[in-house]
Amino acid sequence: MKTERNKQRETSIFILDARQTNFIGEF
């Protein structure tokens, strides 16, 4: 259970980082 939850958290953080990078890259 903990492992799956951690994986989901890492995935969501990775997606957020990618969005921020793309958002900053646009400017």
mmCIF entry with sequence, helices, sheets and N, C-alpha, C, O atoms, coordinates in Angstrom:
data_MODEL
# 
_entry.id   MODEL 
# 
_entity.id                         1 
_entity.type                       polymer 
_entity.pdbx_number_of_molecules   1 
# 
_entity_poly.entity_id                      1 
_entity_poly.type                           'polypeptide(L)' 
_entity_poly.nstd_linkage                   no 
_entity_poly.nstd_monomer                   no 
_entity_poly.pdbx_seq_one_letter_code       MKTERNKQRETSIFILDARQTNFIGEF 
_entity_poly.pdbx_seq_one_letter_code_can   MKTERNKQRETSIFILDARQTNFIGEF 
_entity_poly.pdbx_strand_id                 A 
# 
loop_
_entity_poly_seq.entity_id 
_entity_poly_seq.num 
_entity_poly_seq.mon_id 
_entity_poly_seq.hetero 
1 1  MET n 
1 2  LYS n 
1 3  THR n 
1 4  GLU n 
1 5  ARG n 
1 6  ASN n 
1 7  LYS n 
1 8  GLN n 
1 9  ARG n 
1 10 GLU n 
1 11 THR n 
1 12 SER n 
1 13 ILE n 
1 14 PHE n 
1 15 ILE n 
1 16 LEU n 
1 17 ASP n 
1 18 ALA n 
1 19 ARG n 
1 20 GLN n 
1 21 THR n 
1 22 ASN n 
1 23 PHE n 
1 24 ILE n 
1 25 GLY n 
1 26 GLU n 
1 27 PHE n 
# 
_struct_asym.id          A 
_struct_asym.entity_id   1 
# 
_struct_conf.conf_type_id            HELX_P 
_struct_conf.id                      HELX_P1 
_struct_conf.pdbx_PDB_helix_id       AA1 
_struct_conf.beg_label_comp_id       LYS 
_struct_conf.beg_label_asym_id       A 
_struct_conf.beg_label_seq_id        2 
_struct_conf.pdbx_beg_PDB_ins_code   ? 
_struct_conf.end_label_comp_id       GLU 
_struct_conf.end_label_asym_id       A 
_struct_conf.end_label_seq_id        26 
_struct_conf.pdbx_end_PDB_ins_code   ? 
_struct_conf.beg_auth_comp_id        LYS 
_struct_conf.beg_auth_asym_id        A 
_struct_conf.beg_auth_seq_id         2 
_struct_conf.end_auth_comp_id        GLU 
_struct_conf.end_auth_asym_id        A 
_struct_conf.end_auth_seq_id         26 
_struct_conf.pdbx_PDB_helix_class    1 
_struct_conf.details                 ? 
_struct_conf.pdbx_PDB_helix_length   25 
# 
_struct_conf_type.id          HELX_P 
_struct_conf_type.criteria    ? 
_struct_conf_type.reference   ? 
# 
loop_
_atom_site.group_PDB 
_atom_site.id 
_atom_site.type_symbol 
_atom_site.label_atom_id 
_atom_site.label_alt_id 
_atom_site.label_comp_id 
_atom_site.label_asym_id 
_atom_site.label_entity_id 
_atom_site.label_seq_id 
_atom_site.pdbx_PDB_ins_code 
_atom_site.Cartn_x 
_atom_site.Cartn_y 
_atom_site.Cartn_z 
_atom_site.occupancy 
_atom_site.B_iso_or_equiv 
_atom_site.pdbx_formal_charge 
_atom_site.auth_seq_id 
_atom_site.auth_comp_id 
_atom_site.auth_asym_id 
_atom_site.auth_atom_id 
_atom_site.pdbx_PDB_model_num 
ATOM 1   N N  . MET A 1 1  ? 0.843 -1.209 0.000   1.00 0.00 ? 1  MET A N  1 
ATOM 2   C CA . MET A 1 1  ? 0.000 0.000  0.000   1.00 0.00 ? 1  MET A CA 1 
ATOM 3   C C  . MET A 1 1  ? 0.875 1.254  0.000   1.00 0.00 ? 1  MET A C  1 
ATOM 4   O O  . MET A 1 1  ? 0.682 2.159  -0.812  1.00 0.00 ? 1  MET A O  1 
ATOM 5   N N  . LYS A 1 2  ? 1.835 1.295  0.918   1.00 0.00 ? 2  LYS A N  1 
ATOM 6   C CA . LYS A 1 2  ? 2.683 2.491  1.002   1.00 0.00 ? 2  LYS A CA 1 
ATOM 7   C C  . LYS A 1 2  ? 3.469 2.680  -0.292  1.00 0.00 ? 2  LYS A C  1 
ATOM 8   O O  . LYS A 1 2  ? 3.617 3.799  -0.782  1.00 0.00 ? 2  LYS A O  1 
ATOM 9   N N  . THR A 1 3  ? 3.976 1.564  -0.844  1.00 0.00 ? 3  THR A N  1 
ATOM 10  C CA . THR A 1 3  ? 4.783 1.674  -2.063  1.00 0.00 ? 3  THR A CA 1 
ATOM 11  C C  . THR A 1 3  ? 3.944 2.266  -3.194  1.00 0.00 ? 3  THR A C  1 
ATOM 12  O O  . THR A 1 3  ? 4.400 3.166  -3.900  1.00 0.00 ? 3  THR A O  1 
ATOM 13  N N  . GLU A 1 4  ? 2.719 1.764  -3.366  1.00 0.00 ? 4  GLU A N  1 
ATOM 14  C CA . GLU A 1 4  ? 1.870 2.277  -4.446  1.00 0.00 ? 4  GLU A CA 1 
ATOM 15  C C  . GLU A 1 4  ? 1.573 3.754  -4.231  1.00 0.00 ? 4  GLU A C  1 
ATOM 16  O O  . GLU A 1 4  ? 1.575 4.543  -5.176  1.00 0.00 ? 4  GLU A O  1 
ATOM 17  N N  . ARG A 1 5  ? 1.316 4.120  -2.977  1.00 0.00 ? 5  ARG A N  1 
ATOM 18  C CA . ARG A 1 5  ? 0.992 5.525  -2.687  1.00 0.00 ? 5  ARG A CA 1 
ATOM 19  C C  . ARG A 1 5  ? 2.199 6.406  -2.998  1.00 0.00 ? 5  ARG A C  1 
ATOM 20  O O  . ARG A 1 5  ? 2.051 7.491  -3.562  1.00 0.00 ? 5  ARG A O  1 
ATOM 21  N N  . ASN A 1 6  ? 3.383 5.945  -2.634  1.00 0.00 ? 6  ASN A N  1 
ATOM 22  C CA . ASN A 1 6  ? 4.592 6.722  -2.915  1.00 0.00 ? 6  ASN A CA 1 
ATOM 23  C C  . ASN A 1 6  ? 4.790 6.859  -4.417  1.00 0.00 ? 6  ASN A C  1 
ATOM 24  O O  . ASN A 1 6  ? 5.175 7.924  -4.900  1.00 0.00 ? 6  ASN A O  1 
ATOM 25  N N  . LYS A 1 7  ? 4.530 5.784  -5.160  1.00 0.00 ? 7  LYS A N  1 
ATOM 26  C CA . LYS A 1 7  ? 4.693 5.841  -6.618  1.00 0.00 ? 7  LYS A CA 1 
ATOM 27  C C  . LYS A 1 7  ? 3.749 6.886  -7.203  1.00 0.00 ? 7  LYS A C  1 
ATOM 28  O O  . LYS A 1 7  ? 4.146 7.686  -8.050  1.00 0.00 ? 7  LYS A O  1 
ATOM 29  N N  . GLN A 1 8  ? 2.502 6.875  -6.746  1.00 0.00 ? 8  GLN A N  1 
ATOM 30  C CA . GLN A 1 8  ? 1.536 7.853  -7.262  1.00 0.00 ? 8  GLN A CA 1 
ATOM 31  C C  . GLN A 1 8  ? 1.990 9.263  -6.934  1.00 0.00 ? 8  GLN A C  1 
ATOM 32  O O  . GLN A 1 8  ? 1.855 10.174 -7.750  1.00 0.00 ? 8  GLN A O  1 
ATOM 33  N N  . ARG A 1 9  ? 2.540 9.443  -5.711  1.00 0.00 ? 9  ARG A N  1 
ATOM 34  C CA . ARG A 1 9  ? 2.990 10.775 -5.300  1.00 0.00 ? 9  ARG A CA 1 
ATOM 35  C C  . ARG A 1 9  ? 4.149 11.212 -6.191  1.00 0.00 ? 9  ARG A C  1 
ATOM 36  O O  . ARG A 1 9  ? 4.183 12.355 -6.648  1.00 0.00 ? 9  ARG A O  1 
ATOM 37  N N  . GLU A 1 10 ? 5.099 10.311 -6.440  1.00 0.00 ? 10 GLU A N  1 
ATOM 38  C CA . GLU A 1 10 ? 6.241 10.656 -7.294  1.00 0.00 ? 10 GLU A CA 1 
ATOM 39  C C  . GLU A 1 10 ? 5.760 10.989 -8.698  1.00 0.00 ? 10 GLU A C  1 
ATOM 40  O O  . GLU A 1 10 ? 6.251 11.929 -9.324  1.00 0.00 ? 10 GLU A O  1 
ATOM 41  N N  . THR A 1 11 ? 4.786 10.205 -9.198  1.00 0.00 ? 11 THR A N  1 
ATOM 42  C CA . THR A 1 11 ? 4.276 10.452 -10.545 1.00 0.00 ? 11 THR A CA 1 
ATOM 43  C C  . THR A 1 11 ? 3.624 11.827 -10.625 1.00 0.00 ? 11 THR A C  1 
ATOM 44  O O  . THR A 1 11 ? 3.871 12.580 -11.567 1.00 0.00 ? 11 THR A O  1 
ATOM 45  N N  . SER A 1 12 ? 2.791 12.155 -9.639  1.00 0.00 ? 12 SER A N  1 
ATOM 46  C CA . SER A 1 12 ? 2.106 13.456 -9.650  1.00 0.00 ? 12 SER A CA 1 
ATOM 47  C C  . SER A 1 12 ? 3.127 14.582 -9.564  1.00 0.00 ? 12 SER A C  1 
ATOM 48  O O  . SER A 1 12 ? 2.983 15.599 -10.244 1.00 0.00 ? 12 SER A O  1 
ATOM 49  N N  . ILE A 1 13 ? 4.158 14.415 -8.737  1.00 0.00 ? 13 ILE A N  1 
ATOM 50  C CA . ILE A 1 13 ? 5.191 15.455 -8.614  1.00 0.00 ? 13 ILE A CA 1 
ATOM 51  C C  . ILE A 1 13 ? 5.930 15.587 -9.940  1.00 0.00 ? 13 ILE A C  1 
ATOM 52  O O  . ILE A 1 13 ? 6.222 16.697 -10.385 1.00 0.00 ? 13 ILE A O  1 
ATOM 53  N N  . PHE A 1 14 ? 6.232 14.450 -10.572 1.00 0.00 ? 14 PHE A N  1 
ATOM 54  C CA . PHE A 1 14 ? 6.947 14.486 -11.852 1.00 0.00 ? 14 PHE A CA 1 
ATOM 55  C C  . PHE A 1 14 ? 6.116 15.231 -12.893 1.00 0.00 ? 14 PHE A C  1 
ATOM 56  O O  . PHE A 1 14 ? 6.649 16.036 -13.657 1.00 0.00 ? 14 PHE A O  1 
ATOM 57  N N  . ILE A 1 15 ? 4.819 14.964 -12.923 1.00 0.00 ? 15 ILE A N  1 
ATOM 58  C CA . ILE A 1 15 ? 3.938 15.643 -13.881 1.00 0.00 ? 15 ILE A CA 1 
ATOM 59  C C  . ILE A 1 15 ? 3.907 17.136 -13.581 1.00 0.00 ? 15 ILE A C  1 
ATOM 60  O O  . ILE A 1 15 ? 3.963 17.953 -14.499 1.00 0.00 ? 15 ILE A O  1 
ATOM 61  N N  . LEU A 1 16 ? 3.817 17.500 -12.301 1.00 0.00 ? 16 LEU A N  1 
ATOM 62  C CA . LEU A 1 16 ? 3.787 18.922 -11.936 1.00 0.00 ? 16 LEU A CA 1 
ATOM 63  C C  . LEU A 1 16 ? 5.083 19.592 -12.371 1.00 0.00 ? 16 LEU A C  1 
ATOM 64  O O  . LEU A 1 16 ? 5.057 20.704 -12.898 1.00 0.00 ? 16 LEU A O  1 
ATOM 65  N N  . ASP A 1 17 ? 6.228 18.921 -12.155 1.00 0.00 ? 17 ASP A N  1 
ATOM 66  C CA . ASP A 1 17 ? 7.511 19.498 -12.565 1.00 0.00 ? 17 ASP A CA 1 
ATOM 67  C C  . ASP A 1 17 ? 7.515 19.720 -14.074 1.00 0.00 ? 17 ASP A C  1 
ATOM 68  O O  . ASP A 1 17 ? 7.966 20.764 -14.545 1.00 0.00 ? 17 ASP A O  1 
ATOM 69  N N  . ALA A 1 18 ? 7.018 18.753 -14.828 1.00 0.00 ? 18 ALA A N  1 
ATOM 70  C CA . ALA A 1 18 ? 6.998 18.876 -16.285 1.00 0.00 ? 18 ALA A CA 1 
ATOM 71  C C  . ALA A 1 18 ? 6.118 20.053 -16.691 1.00 0.00 ? 18 ALA A C  1 
ATOM 72  O O  . ALA A 1 18 ? 6.471 20.816 -17.589 1.00 0.00 ? 18 ALA A O  1 
ATOM 73  N N  . ARG A 1 19 ? 4.971 20.199 -16.029 1.00 0.00 ? 19 ARG A N  1 
ATOM 74  C CA . ARG A 1 19 ? 4.078 21.319 -16.363 1.00 0.00 ? 19 ARG A CA 1 
ATOM 75  C C  . ARG A 1 19 ? 4.760 22.648 -16.068 1.00 0.00 ? 19 ARG A C  1 
ATOM 76  O O  . ARG A 1 19 ? 4.691 23.576 -16.874 1.00 0.00 ? 19 ARG A O  1 
ATOM 77  N N  . GLN A 1 20 ? 5.418 22.744 -14.915 1.00 0.00 ? 20 GLN A N  1 
ATOM 78  C CA . GLN A 1 20 ? 6.087 23.997 -14.556 1.00 0.00 ? 20 GLN A CA 1 
ATOM 79  C C  . GLN A 1 20 ? 7.181 24.308 -15.570 1.00 0.00 ? 20 GLN A C  1 
ATOM 80  O O  . GLN A 1 20 ? 7.344 25.459 -15.977 1.00 0.00 ? 20 GLN A O  1 
ATOM 81  N N  . THR A 1 21 ? 7.935 23.285 -15.980 1.00 0.00 ? 21 THR A N  1 
ATOM 82  C CA . THR A 1 21 ? 9.017 23.494 -16.947 1.00 0.00 ? 21 THR A CA 1 
ATOM 83  C C  . THR A 1 21 ? 8.433 24.012 -18.259 1.00 0.00 ? 21 THR A C  1 
ATOM 84  O O  . THR A 1 21 ? 8.951 24.968 -18.836 1.00 0.00 ? 21 THR A O  1 
ATOM 85  N N  . ASN A 1 22 ? 7.354 23.381 -18.733 1.00 0.00 ? 22 ASN A N  1 
ATOM 86  C CA . ASN A 1 22 ? 6.729 23.819 -19.975 1.00 0.00 ? 22 ASN A CA 1 
ATOM 87  C C  . ASN A 1 22 ? 6.169 25.231 -19.818 1.00 0.00 ? 22 ASN A C  1 
ATOM 88  O O  . ASN A 1 22 ? 6.287 26.055 -20.724 1.00 0.00 ? 22 ASN A O  1 
ATOM 89  N N  . PHE A 1 23 ? 5.563 25.502 -18.669 1.00 0.00 ? 23 PHE A N  1 
ATOM 90  C CA . PHE A 1 23 ? 4.968 26.815 -18.424 1.00 0.00 ? 23 PHE A CA 1 
ATOM 91  C C  . PHE A 1 23 ? 6.048 27.888 -18.455 1.00 0.00 ? 23 PHE A C  1 
ATOM 92  O O  . PHE A 1 23 ? 5.868 28.937 -19.073 1.00 0.00 ? 23 PHE A O  1 
ATOM 93  N N  . ILE A 1 24 ? 7.175 27.625 -17.786 1.00 0.00 ? 24 ILE A N  1 
ATOM 94  C CA . ILE A 1 24 ? 8.275 28.602 -17.771 1.00 0.00 ? 24 ILE A CA 1 
ATOM 95  C C  . ILE A 1 24 ? 8.888 28.697 -19.166 1.00 0.00 ? 24 ILE A C  1 
ATOM 96  O O  . ILE A 1 24 ? 9.281 29.779 -19.601 1.00 0.00 ? 24 ILE A O  1 
ATOM 97  N N  . GLY A 1 25 ? 8.969 27.572 -19.863 1.00 0.00 ? 25 GLY A N  1 
ATOM 98  C CA . GLY A 1 25 ? 9.582 27.565 -21.189 1.00 0.00 ? 25 GLY A CA 1 
ATOM 99  C C  . GLY A 1 25 ? 8.798 28.418 -22.180 1.00 0.00 ? 25 GLY A C  1 
ATOM 100 O O  . GLY A 1 25 ? 9.367 28.922 -23.148 1.00 0.00 ? 25 GLY A O  1 
ATOM 101 N N  . GLU A 1 26 ? 7.499 28.582 -21.948 1.00 0.00 ? 26 GLU A N  1 
ATOM 102 C CA . GLU A 1 26 ? 6.696 29.369 -22.883 1.00 0.00 ? 26 GLU A CA 1 
ATOM 103 C C  . GLU A 1 26 ? 7.069 30.843 -22.821 1.00 0.00 ? 26 GLU A C  1 
ATOM 104 O O  . GLU A 1 26 ? 6.898 31.566 -23.802 1.00 0.00 ? 26 GLU A O  1 
ATOM 105 N N  . PHE A 1 27 ? 7.578 31.297 -21.672 1.00 0.00 ? 27 PHE A N  1 
ATOM 106 C CA . PHE A 1 27 ? 7.863 32.724 -21.521 1.00 0.00 ? 27 PHE A CA 1 
ATOM 107 C C  . PHE A 1 27 ? 9.302 33.057 -21.844 1.00 0.00 ? 27 PHE A C  1 
ATOM 108 O O  . PHE A 1 27 ? 9.700 34.220 -21.764 1.00 0.00 ? 27 PHE A O  1 
# 
